[in-house]
Amino acid sequence: MKPNFALKHLRNNLLLVIAVSFSQGAFSQGFLKANGEKIVNENGENIILCGMGLGGWMLQEGYMFKVGELGRQDRIKEEITKLVGTQKADEFYKLCLQNNTSKLILILWLHGVLIL
């Protein structure tokens, strides 16, 4: 039986988090703390935290595909399904998740951006 895509995706993300956690530990600089309105390391040096939330990155909106009046994601997905069929539409969304969000998370992490 094939593993559920969501579980497989979750497993891959957990493995990535574990790998990152262990690799970052080797380069750890200690704890951060507040110093007034600033965040500093144990040496008192200012630290700027970079991060972002994925929010609605997988949310399709009409302006993204220039489909105007379709607007809502459920209507866009419905039209894609009408055009290519259920199986290909499901594959399209699966590939979007694998090739868009997952790789983008890795690229951002490699550039030092914390994904929340």
Secondary structure, DSSP 8 states (H G I E B T S, - for coil): ----HHHHHHHHHHHHHHHHHHHHHTT-----EEETTEEE-TT--B----EE--TTTT---HHHHT-GGG-SHHHHHHHHHHHH-HHHHHHHHHHHIIIIIIHHHHHHHHTT-EE-
